[in-house]
Amino acid sequence: MNFEPLARLLPDAAAGPARAAPGPLPTDVAVPRTAPARVLVVDDTPANLSLLANLLNQTYRVQLATSGAKALELARRTPPDLIVLDVMMPEMDGYEVCRQLKADARTRHVPVLFLTALSRPEDESRGFEVGGADFIHKPFNPATVLARVATQLQAKAWQDAMADRNRWLQQALQERLAEVDQLRDATLYVMVSFAEFRDEETGNHVRRTQEYVRALAQWLADQGTDGYLLDAEQIDQLAKSAPLHDIGKVAIPDGILLKPARLTPEEFTIMKSHAVRGWELLNRAAEHMGQAGSLFLAYAMQIARHHHEHWNGGGYPDGLSGVAIPLSARLMAVADVYDALISRRPYKEPMPHAEALSRIRQGAGQQFDPQVVLALEAVGPQLESIARQWHD
């Protein structure tokens, strides 16, 4: 007698169980079925298979297998909604079949009802340990079989509905997070554009320094040095905030900001105020945005206020020194000066890359963090490529 999958019992074996498509958030957790559930019955005794098939096929689509190996093949090909599984079978017993089902992502969530003549407590314990959902003892009562199958299928329907709901929520969350990211980037872009609009010397300076900061931060993170370990998200946020380092210049009078010659000491004092003015501007924006704004603009505020601090404490506006200067500002300080050295200004010619590195190296331990200077030397070719790509 051949107990391969029976066409009369399972006319559409290739089709999966019908599910409500995730769309609008469902208000009902339970998902109504539009097709009978698929039940795979596994037993090496033909009489038991016939009895169970006749009992179940009045309500469900039934698939039959006479061995553990065949059951695994059918379940992996098209996962059923429920498996009724004999325990004592030759070659591969039901426990091993269940263990392999639960180890496979395709069949992990299919409930397994053990069908067995074993009745010792340790036999049931073993069945639950390998992932079984319930036991039906032989000789079985048809009403009990129908009730146990219906209960497990109802539980699975709820689980499937909850999984659909969770997928919908996850998708909705990702969409909202993407919108927040786009809004954040757009806000930064507008603020940077505002600063660029008033500074004729900016050109692609903000884009270059942004990528310099990213390259420096990534190299330091790759070295694994304590105090310089930024993760990918932090590096990205830092780099996106770097263009706001001179946003305080919007508060500087045009006669000073756009002066085509060197500034007088009095004018330079006014120019230096851009660090605090930039911090104040960003801090007010963060306060209006609440806690999320404070986190969003944290790096930008650090960079705007402290990128002119010196490692030896001789910078401005707060005279910070060493690691008291935020890492974001120490990175920005090196990137900013490097770009100023290699760029043309109304009062000077651009400096070659090697000479710029030499000049900054001389400031290591005085104006600049020595570790960041090491990073600058290590990523020199990358910086030259960035400078060529975003030249003025």
C-alpha positions as CSV (number, residue, x, y, z in Angstrom):
1,M,0.0,0.0,0.0
2,N,1.5,3.3,-1.0
3,F,1.1,6.2,1.5
4,E,2.8,8.9,-0.5
5,P,0.9,12.3,-0.4
6,L,-2.6,11.6,-1.6
7,A,-4.1,13.9,-4.2
8,R,-7.6,13.2,-3.1
9,L,-6.8,14.3,0.4
10,L,-4.6,17.2,-0.6
11,P,-5.7,18.6,-4.0
12,D,-3.5,21.7,-3.8
13,A,-0.4,20.5,-1.9
14,A,1.8,23.2,-3.5
15,A,-0.2,26.1,-2.1
16,G,0.7,27.6,1.3
17,P,-1.8,28.4,4.0
18,A,-3.8,31.5,3.2
19,R,-2.9,34.5,5.3
20,A,-4.2,38.0,5.7
21,A,-1.7,40.3,3.9
22,P,0.0,42.8,6.2
23,G,-1.4,46.1,5.4
24,P,-3.1,48.5,7.7
25,L,-2.6,47.6,11.3
26,P,-5.2,44.9,12.1
27,T,-7.6,45.6,14.9
28,D,-8.4,41.9,15.2
29,V,-5.5,39.8,16.2
30,A,-7.0,36.5,15.0
31,V,-6.6,36.1,11.2
32,P,-9.5,34.2,9.6
33,R,-8.5,31.3,7.3
34,T,-9.7,31.3,3.8
35,A,-8.6,27.7,3.2
36,P,-8.6,24.5,5.4
37,A,-5.4,24.0,7.5
38,R,-2.8,21.5,6.2
39,V,-2.1,18.6,8.6
40,L,0.8,16.2,8.1
41,V,0.2,12.8,9.7
42,V,3.3,10.6,10.2
43,D,3.0,6.9,11.3
44,D,4.7,3.7,10.1
45,T,1.5,1.7,10.6
46,P,-0.8,1.9,7.6
47,A,-3.9,1.2,9.6
48,N,-3.3,4.2,11.8
49,L,-2.7,6.4,8.8
50,S,-5.9,5.3,7.2
51,L,-7.9,5.9,10.4
52,L,-6.4,9.4,11.0
53,A,-6.8,10.4,7.3
54,N,-10.5,9.5,7.4
55,L,-10.9,11.3,10.7
56,L,-9.1,14.5,9.7
57,N,-9.8,15.0,6.0
58,Q,-13.4,16.0,6.7
59,T,-12.1,19.3,8.1
60,Y,-8.5,19.6,7.0
61,R,-6.2,19.0,4.1
62,V,-4.3,15.9,5.1
63,Q,-0.8,14.8,4.0
64,L,0.6,11.4,4.9
65,A,4.1,10.0,5.5
66,T,5.2,6.5,6.6
67,S,8.7,7.5,7.9
68,G,10.5,10.2,9.6
69,A,12.7,10.9,6.6
70,K,9.7,11.3,4.3
71,A,8.0,13.6,6.9
72,L,11.0,15.9,7.0
73,E,11.1,16.0,3.2
74,L,7.4,17.0,2.9
75,A,7.5,19.4,5.8
76,R,10.6,21.3,4.4
77,R,9.1,21.4,0.9
78,T,5.8,22.9,2.0
79,P,5.5,23.5,5.8
80,P,2.2,22.3,7.1
81,D,0.1,24.0,9.7
82,L,0.3,21.1,12.1
83,I,2.1,17.7,12.3
84,V,0.7,14.6,14.0
85,L,3.8,12.5,14.6
86,D,4.2,8.9,15.8
87,V,7.0,8.4,18.3
88,M,8.1,4.8,17.8
89,M,9.2,4.4,14.2
90,P,12.1,2.5,12.7
91,E,15.3,4.2,11.5
92,M,14.3,7.7,12.9
93,D,11.9,8.0,15.8
94,G,9.5,10.9,16.4
95,Y,11.7,12.6,18.9
96,E,14.5,13.0,16.3
97,V,12.1,14.1,13.6
98,C,10.8,16.8,16.0
99,R,14.3,17.9,16.9
100,Q,15.2,18.4,13.3
101,L,12.0,20.2,12.6
102,K,12.6,22.7,15.4
103,A,16.2,23.2,14.2
104,D,15.0,24.2,10.7
105,A,13.8,27.8,10.3
106,R,11.3,26.7,7.7
107,T,9.5,24.4,10.1
108,R,10.5,25.8,13.5
109,H,7.0,27.2,14.2
110,V,4.9,24.2,13.1
111,P,3.3,22.7,16.2
112,V,3.9,18.9,16.7
113,L,1.4,16.6,18.3
114,F,3.1,13.4,19.4
115,L,1.1,10.2,18.8
116,T,2.4,7.4,21.0
117,A,1.7,4.3,23.1
118,L,4.4,5.5,25.6
119,S,2.9,6.8,28.8
120,R,5.8,7.2,31.2
121,P,6.3,10.8,32.5
122,E,9.9,10.7,31.2
123,D,8.7,10.0,27.7
124,E,6.4,13.0,27.7
125,S,9.2,15.1,29.3
126,R,11.5,14.1,26.4
127,G,8.9,15.0,23.9
128,F,8.5,18.5,25.3
129,E,12.2,19.0,25.5
130,V,12.6,18.4,21.8
131,G,9.8,20.9,21.0
132,G,6.6,19.0,21.0
133,A,3.3,20.8,21.7
134,D,1.1,18.0,23.1
135,F,0.6,14.3,23.3
136,I,-2.1,11.9,22.0
137,H,-1.9,8.5,23.6
138,K,-2.7,5.3,21.7
139,P,-5.2,3.8,21.4
140,F,-6.6,7.3,20.7
141,N,-10.2,8.6,21.0
142,P,-11.3,10.3,17.7
143,A,-12.9,13.2,19.6
144,T,-9.7,13.8,21.6
145,V,-7.7,13.8,18.4
146,L,-10.0,16.4,16.8
147,A,-10.1,18.6,19.9
148,R,-6.3,18.5,20.3
149,V,-5.7,19.3,16.6
150,A,-8.2,22.2,16.7
151,T,-6.7,23.6,19.8
152,Q,-3.2,23.6,18.4
153,L,-4.3,25.1,15.1
154,Q,-6.1,27.9,16.9
155,A,-3.0,28.6,18.9
156,K,-0.9,28.7,15.7
157,A,-3.4,31.0,14.0
158,W,-3.0,33.4,16.9
159,Q,0.8,33.1,16.7
160,D,0.7,33.7,12.9
161,A,-1.6,36.7,13.4
162,M,0.7,38.2,16.0
163,A,3.8,37.6,13.8
164,D,2.0,39.5,11.0
165,R,1.1,42.3,13.4
166,N,4.8,42.5,14.6
167,R,6.0,42.5,11.0
168,W,3.6,45.4,10.2
169,L,4.8,47.3,13.3
170,Q,8.4,46.7,12.4
171,Q,7.9,47.9,8.9
172,A,6.0,51.0,10.1
173,L,8.7,51.7,12.6
174,Q,11.4,51.5,9.9
175,E,9.4,53.9,7.7
176,R,9.1,56.4,10.6
177,L,12.8,56.1,11.5
178,A,13.6,56.7,7.8
179,E,11.4,59.8,7.8
180,V,13.2,61.1,11.0
181,D,16.6,60.5,9.4
182,Q,15.5,62.4,6.3
183,L,14.2,65.3,8.4
184,R,17.4,65.4,10.4
185,D,19.6,65.4,7.3
186,A,17.4,68.1,5.7
187,T,17.6,70.2,8.9
188,L,21.4,70.0,8.9
189,Y,21.5,70.8,5.2
190,V,19.4,74.0,5.7
191,M,21.5,75.1,8.6
192,V,24.8,74.5,6.7
193,S,23.4,76.2,3.6
194,F,22.5,79.2,5.7
195,A,26.1,79.4,7.1
196,E,27.6,78.9,3.6
197,F,25.4,81.7,2.1
198,R,27.2,84.3,4.2
199,D,30.8,83.0,3.9
200,E,32.4,83.5,0.4
201,E,35.4,81.5,1.4
202,T,33.4,78.3,2.3
203,G,33.0,76.7,-1.2
204,N,33.4,73.0,-0.7
205,H,35.2,73.5,2.6
206,V,32.3,72.0,4.6
207,R,32.0,68.9,2.4
208,R,35.8,68.3,2.5
209,T,36.1,68.7,6.3
210,Q,33.0,66.5,6.8
211,E,34.8,63.6,4.9
212,Y,38.1,64.3,6.6
213,V,36.4,63.9,10.0
214,R,34.8,60.7,8.9
215,A,38.1,59.3,7.7
216,L,40.0,60.3,10.8
217,A,37.3,58.9,13.2
218,Q,37.1,55.6,11.3
219,W,40.9,55.1,11.4
220,L,41.1,55.8,15.1
221,A,38.1,53.4,15.8
222,D,39.9,50.7,13.7
223,Q,43.0,51.0,15.9
224,G,40.9,50.1,19.0
225,T,42.6,52.8,21.2
226,D,40.7,53.6,24.4
227,G,39.0,56.9,24.3
228,Y,38.8,56.9,20.5
229,L,36.3,54.1,20.0
230,L,33.3,55.4,18.0
231,D,30.8,53.0,16.5
232,A,29.5,53.3,12.9
233,E,26.4,55.3,13.9
234,Q,28.4,57.7,16.0
235,I,30.9,58.3,13.2
236,D,28.1,59.0,10.8
237,Q,26.4,61.4,13.1
238,L,29.7,63.1,13.9
239,A,30.5,63.5,10.2
240,K,27.0,64.9,9.4
241,S,27.4,67.4,12.2
242,A,30.9,68.6,11.2
243,P,29.6,71.1,8.5
244,L,28.0,73.1,11.4
245,H,31.4,73.9,12.9
246,D,31.3,77.5,11.7
247,I,27.6,78.1,11.8
248,G,28.2,80.9,14.4
249,K,29.7,83.0,11.6
250,V,26.2,84.0,10.7
251,A,26.4,86.4,13.7
252,I,29.7,88.0,12.5
253,P,29.4,91.4,10.7
254,D,30.0,91.2,6.9
255,G,32.8,93.7,7.1
256,I,34.8,91.3,9.3
257,L,33.6,87.9,7.9
258,L,34.1,88.9,4.2
259,K,37.2,91.1,4.7
260,P,39.7,90.1,1.9
261,A,42.8,90.8,4.2
262,R,44.1,89.8,7.5
263,L,41.9,90.9,10.5
264,T,43.1,93.4,13.1
265,P,43.3,92.2,16.7
266,E,40.0,93.8,17.5
267,E,38.3,92.2,14.5
268,F,39.9,88.8,15.3
269,T,38.4,89.0,18.8
270,I,34.9,89.5,17.2
271,M,35.6,86.7,14.8
272,K,36.5,84.3,17.6
273,S,33.1,84.9,19.1
274,H,31.6,82.7,16.4
275,A,32.4,79.6,18.4
276,V,30.2,80.6,21.3
277,R,27.6,82.1,19.0
278,G,27.3,78.9,17.1
279,W,26.9,76.9,20.3
280,E,24.2,79.2,21.5
281,L,22.3,79.0,18.2
282,L,22.4,75.2,18.2
283,N,21.6,75.0,21.9
284,R,18.5,77.0,21.4
285,A,17.5,74.8,18.6
286,A,18.1,71.7,20.7
287,E,16.0,73.1,23.6
288,H,13.0,73.6,21.2
289,M,13.4,70.0,20.0
290,G,13.5,68.5,23.5
291,Q,15.5,65.5,24.5
292,A,15.7,64.1,21.0
293,G,17.0,67.4,19.8
294,S,19.7,67.4,22.5
295,L,20.9,64.0,21.3
296,F,20.6,65.0,17.6
297,L,22.7,68.2,17.9
298,A,25.1,67.0,20.7
299,Y,28.1,66.6,18.3
300,A,27.2,69.7,16.5
301,M,27.3,71.8,19.7
302,Q,30.6,70.2,20.8
303,I,32.2,70.9,17.5
304,A,30.9,74.5,17.1
305,R,32.1,75.6,20.5
306,H,35.3,73.7,20.9
307,H,37.0,73.2,17.5
308,H,39.4,76.1,18.3
309,E,40.5,74.7,21.6
310,H,44.1,73.7,21.8
311,W,45.5,70.4,23.3
312,N,47.8,72.5,25.6
313,G,44.9,74.7,26.8
314,G,45.9,77.8,24.8
315,G,42.8,77.9,22.5
316,Y,39.4,79.5,22.8
317,P,36.6,80.0,24.0
318,D,37.0,78.0,27.2
319,G,40.7,77.2,27.4
320,L,40.1,73.4,27.6
321,S,43.1,71.1,27.3
322,G,43.8,67.4,26.6
323,V,40.9,65.0,26.7
324,A,38.7,67.6,28.3
325,I,38.2,68.8,24.8
326,P,35.5,66.6,23.2
327,L,36.9,64.1,20.7
328,S,34.5,65.4,18.0
329,A,36.1,68.9,18.4
330,R,39.6,67.5,18.4
331,L,38.9,65.7,15.1
332,M,37.3,68.9,13.7
333,A,40.3,71.0,14.7
334,V,42.8,68.9,12.7
335,A,40.4,68.6,9.7
336,D,39.7,72.3,9.7
337,V,43.3,73.5,9.9
338,Y,44.4,70.9,7.3
339,D,41.8,72.2,4.8
340,A,42.7,75.8,5.5
341,L,46.4,75.1,4.8
342,I,45.8,73.3,1.5
343,S,43.1,75.8,0.2
344,R,43.6,79.1,-1.6
345,R,42.6,82.2,0.3
346,P,42.6,85.9,-0.8
347,Y,45.6,86.4,1.4
348,K,47.6,83.2,0.7
349,E,48.3,80.4,-1.9
350,P,47.4,76.8,-1.2
351,M,50.0,74.7,0.6
352,P,51.0,71.2,-0.8
353,H,49.7,68.2,1.1
354,A,53.2,67.2,2.5
355,E,53.9,70.7,3.8
356,A,50.5,70.8,5.4
357,L,51.1,67.5,7.2
358,S,54.5,68.8,8.4
359,R,53.0,72.0,9.7
360,I,50.3,70.1,11.6
361,R,52.8,67.5,12.9
362,Q,54.7,70.4,14.5
363,G,51.6,71.3,16.4
364,A,51.0,67.8,17.8
365,G,50.8,68.0,21.6
366,Q,50.5,71.7,21.5
367,Q,47.6,72.7,19.3
368,F,46.4,69.3,18.3
369,D,45.7,65.9,19.8
370,P,48.7,63.7,19.0
371,Q,46.6,60.7,18.3
372,V,44.4,62.6,15.8
373,V,47.6,63.8,14.1
374,L,48.8,60.2,13.8
375,A,45.4,59.5,12.1
376,L,45.9,62.4,9.7
377,E,49.2,61.0,8.6
378,A,47.8,57.5,8.3
379,V,44.9,58.5,6.0
380,G,46.9,61.1,4.0
381,P,46.2,59.5,0.6
382,Q,42.5,59.4,1.4
383,L,42.5,63.1,2.4
384,E,44.2,64.0,-0.9
385,S,41.5,62.1,-2.8
386,I,38.8,63.9,-0.9
387,A,40.4,67.3,-1.6
388,R,40.6,66.5,-5.3
389,Q,37.0,65.3,-5.4
390,W,35.6,68.4,-3.7
391,H,38.0,71.1,-4.8
392,D,36.8,74.7,-5.0
